[in-house]
Amino acid sequence: MVVRWLAVTSIVMTLGGCAAPGPVKPFAGSEQVATISEEESRLWVQARDVDAMIRKSGQIYRDEVVQQYVQQVMDQLYPEFKGTVRVRVIDSPILNAFALPNGSIYFNLGLLARADNEAQLATVLAHEGAHFVNKHGLQQRRVIKSRTAFAMGTAIVGVPLADLIAISSIYGFSRDLEREADAIGYERLRAAGYDVRESVKVFEHLYAEAKALDVKQPVFFSSHPKLKERIDSFNSLIEVSGQAQGRIGKDVYMQHMRDVRLTSLQTDLSMNRYKSVILVLENEMSVERYEPYHRHYYLGEAYRLRDEEGDAKRAEAAYKKAIEVRDDFAPSYRALGLLYLKKKETDKSRPLFEKYLQLAPNAADRAYVEHYLNKP
């Protein structure tokens, strides 16, 4: 596994290496891809190697409907680059998205789960698309002078693969390039008919979460200063251009993100990121984002994992609430039964386990539960 991290780091360092300066003209359309310079070609080959590593890692989210939906939004924003700019969703809870020099855009599941509507999704996609169109990867490569300094920032063994595969996934581009991407992305939003007032909201949500969790990951959309700059930049753009109304796309987004949000919660919990789950589910916006029984069940799971003073009672109350609003959701009975089993309250746990097996006769842990029930 360490070999893989070192290989990824090596590629990223190459993507960020030095090169002789020269004019950088933005792409005007997909047809110009065939006429890129030798310098750009080398960069594209290296980016494709990164693409291959990501595919082999198994981190690409497997829901084709969601993948196609996100790609369709990108194609609306950059229609002249349809087929060249390719968006892929990565099954990672880390709040991040990034662009490779060859037009590959990667969007982490955690970030997708946090957006409220299609206009907010489009904001991030438009920003990342601008990095490709204006060849920011090439420009960034030319301004990074010290490979040693860059390696110190990327050689983080043990961090998920998705967080080490591009310059922007660690620090973002330079301030000037990020502001340029903001301006270009903003105009793409307007041209595609989205409500530009939503653009700043996605960064405000992310900033509030990153600040509340005191996030330490060295990734762009989890970085307080970078997010604050995006907020200020988009507020300035809105102020100058006016707050024109447009498409928000809340309903269609909610429809496509139902399973995404659940998967993101499950991944967070599997990584012991219970603080993030608690923050998300205690937020009043979670009432719209999740089915009530899911919200209460996963909140109970997060309290159980946190295991601070009073969390056992909080988890118990959450599981009971989940059962109250949906009495045929088997996991709630299992979770509450395990909670009572840990407290040695067998008179309470037994009927819950029995109900669990009744609702989930093919449960993977059926043998374990039956073993407990068969005890004298």
N, C-alpha and C positions, 0 to 999 in steps of 0.2 A: 504493500500500500504506500509506503514512504517513497518508493521508486516513482509511483504515479504522481505524487505531489511534486517531486523534484522535476519530473518531466514537464508538468504543467507550468511550474515556475519558470523553467528554462524558456518555454515558448512565450510566456507573457513578457519575460525580460527582453526577448528578441523583438516582440511587438513594440516594446517601448524603447528600443535602442536608438542610437544617434544616426543621422544621415545628413548628407550635404543638403543645404537649404535650396529651395527653388520655388517657383510659383505654384500655388495650389488652387486650382479652379474647381468649383463645385460641380457635381454631376448635374446635367440638365435632363437626363432621362436614362433608361436602362440601356439604350443603344451605345452609350458612351463607355459602358463597362468593357466592351471589346477593345477599346483603344487606350486602356490604362498604361501608365509608364512601367518600366522594368522594376523600379523601386516599389510601386504599388503592387505589382504582380507578386513580388516576394512577400509582401505583407499579407496579401490574400492567401497565398499558399500556407503561410503560418497560421492564419485565422482558420483555414479549413482543417488544419491539424487539430486546433482547439475544438472545432465542431465535432470532429471524429471522436475525440476523447470524451466529450459530453455525451454523445450517443452511446458509447461503450460503457459509460458510468451507470446507465440505467436510470438517470435522474429526470428524463423527459416525462412530463405528465402524460398519461396514457389516454386521456379523454379526448378523442378526435373532434367531438362537437365543440368543446371549449377551445381547442387549438384552432379550429376553423373560424370560430367566432372572432377570436382575437386577431387572426390574420385578416379577416374581412374589414375590421375597423382600421387596421393599418393600411389596407388597400384603398380605403376611402380617403385617407389622409394623404397618401402618396400614390395616386393612381398611375402616374407615369413610371413608377418603379415596381409595378405589380410583377411578381415572379422573380424579382431581384432582391427586394427586402423581404426576408423570411423571419417570421416571429415564432418562437418556440417557448412554451411554458415549462419551467423547471419546478419539480416537486421539492421545493425548499421553503421553509417558513420565514427565512430571512427577508427583510423588506428591501428588495433591490431589483434593478433592471439595468441592462447594459447593452451596448452595441459593439460589434466587432467590425473591423474595417471592410469586410467583404459583404456587408449587408445583413448579417445574422444578428437578430435582436433576441435577447433572452429576457424573459419576464418571470420573476419568481412567484410561486403560488401565494406566498404570504402577502406580497404586495397586491396581487390580484384580489385576494380575499378582503383587503382593507378598503379598497375603493368602493364608492357608493353607487356609481352609475357609469354609463358608457362614456359620458363626457370626461369623467375623471380618468378612466382608462385611456381614452384618446389623448389626454394631456401628456401622460408619460410616454405613450407610443410616439406622439408627434415630436417630443423632445429627443427621444433616442433616434428616431428616423433622421432628424436634422444632423446628428453626429455623423451618420453615414453619408448623407447627401453632400455635406460640406467637408468630407474627408478629414474629420477631426482626429481620427486615429493616426493618419499620416502626419498631420500637424503636431500632434502630441509626441509622436516618435521623434520628431526633429528638435523638440525643445527639451527633452529629458537628456541631461548631460552626463549623469552618473549612473551607470548600470549597478554599481555596488550599492548606492543609496536606494535604488529601486528594489533591488533584491532583498534588502533588509525589510522592506515593507511588504514583500510578497511571500517570502519563505516561511510561512506559518504552517508547519506540519500539523495535520489533524483538523484543520478547518475544512468544511465541505468543499468538494470540487467546484461547485458553482460559484464560490466566492473568491476563486483564484485565477479565473480564466481570462480576464480582460483588465486593462488599465482602469476603466471606469468602474469596475466592480470593487476596486479597492479605494480609490480616492476621488473618482470622477475626473473630468478633464480640467484644464486650467480655468480660472475664473472667467477669462474673456471668451473661451470656447463654450463654456456652460451658458453664459449670457447670450451668446449668439444662438445657441440651440434653443434657449427660451424664446427668443424673438421669432425665429423661424417656425418653431413648433406652434407658437401662439397664432401666427398668421395661417398656418395649416388648419388649426382648429376653426378659425373664423371661416375660411374658405369651404370647409366641409360642413358648415352649418351648425356647429356645436355651440352651446351656451358657454361663452368664455369665462363667465363668472364662476363656473365650476372648476376652472383650471387651478386656482389658488387653493381651493378647499382640500384637494387630495394631499397637497404638501403640508397644509395645516394639520390634517389628521395624523400624518406620519410624524410630523414634528412633535405633536403632543404626546404620541405614543413613545417615541424615542426618548423624549425628555423624562416622561414618567417612569420608564423602565431603566433609565440611565444606561442606555445601550452602549456596549463597548466594542461591538464588531466594527472593524475598519472597512465598512462598505458605504457606498455613496448615499443611498437613500435612508441609511440609518445614522448618518452623520448630522449632528445638530447644526454646525455652521453651514454645511452645504444645503440643508433643507431650509434654513433661515434665508439664505441667499435666493433660493428658488421662490420663496414666499414674497420677498421684497421685489424680486424681478417681475413676477407675474402681476403683483399689485400695481407696479408702475406701468406695465403694459395695458392693464385694464383702465387705469386712470387716464392714460393718453388717448386710447382708442374709444373709450366709452363702453358702457355695459350693455352691449347688444344682446338681446335674448336669442336663444336658439334651441337646438335639440339637446336634451339631457339623457334620455334613454335609460331611465331608472328601471322600468318594468322588465325590459328585455335583458338588462344586466342581472337583475335579481334572479330571473329564470335560469340563466346560464351559470350563475355563481353559487347556486344552492349546494351542490356537491363539493365544489371547490372550497367553500368556507368550512364545511365539515371536515374535509381532508386536511385542511390547514390546521384546524383545531387538534385533530388526531395526531398530526405530525408534531405539533408543538408539545403536546402531552408526552409523546414517545421520547422527546428530547429533554423532558423535564423543564420545559419553558412554561411552567404553570403561571408565572407572573404575567406573561403576555396574555394567556387565556383568561385569567381573572380580569385583567384590564379591559379586554375586548368584551367579555360577556357582562360585566357590571356596567358597561356604558349603555346609556338609554337607547342608542342606535341599534344595539343587538336585538331589541324587541322586533325590529323590522327584518333584520338580517337572518334570523334563525327561527325555526319552529320552537314553540315554547318548551316542549319536552326535551329537545336537543340542548337548548340553552341551559336549562336547569341541570340536566344530566352531566354535561361537560363542565359546568361550573362546580358541581359536586366533585368530579374527578380532579379538578385543579386544586380545590381545597384539600382533598385527601392527599395529594402529592406534596402540597406545601407543608402541611402537617404542623402548623404553628398553633399557639394557644387559641382555643376556640374553634379551630378549623374542623374538628370532628363533628361538632354540633352544626356548623355551617354546611358541611357535606351532607349530613343526615337530612337537614331541612331541604336542601336542594334535591336530593334523590326522592324524597317524599313528594315534593312539588312536581317533579317529573312524572311520577306515577299518577298523581292526581289529575294532571292534564292529558296524560296518554297512558291508559292502564294496560295496553298490550305491547309496550316497548320493553322487551325482555332485559336488556342490559341494566335498566334501572333497578330491577329486583335483585339481580346478581350483585351489583355494587352495594346496595343497601344491606344485603345479606352478609357480604364480606365485612362490612363495617361492624355489624353486630357480632359476627364471629370473632373479630379481633378483640371486641370488648367482652367476649365470653358470654354474650346474651343469646344462648342457643334457642331459647323459647321464641325469640323474635326472628332469628336467622332461618330456622327450618322452613316455616311457611313461605318465606321469600324465595328460598332455593327451589322449593317445590313448584312455585308459580313460574320461576325462571325456566325450569325444564319443561314445564307444560307449554310455555310459549315458544321455547327453542329446543325442540326434541332432538335436533341434530347438532347441538352445541359442541364445539371442539373440546370443551372442558367437562363434558357430561360425566365421564368416569370419575373425575375428581369430586364433583358435586354429589354424585351417588354414593361415593365412598364416605363422604361426610354424613349424608343422610342415613346411611346404614349403620352408623356407629350407635351403640346402645346409649 
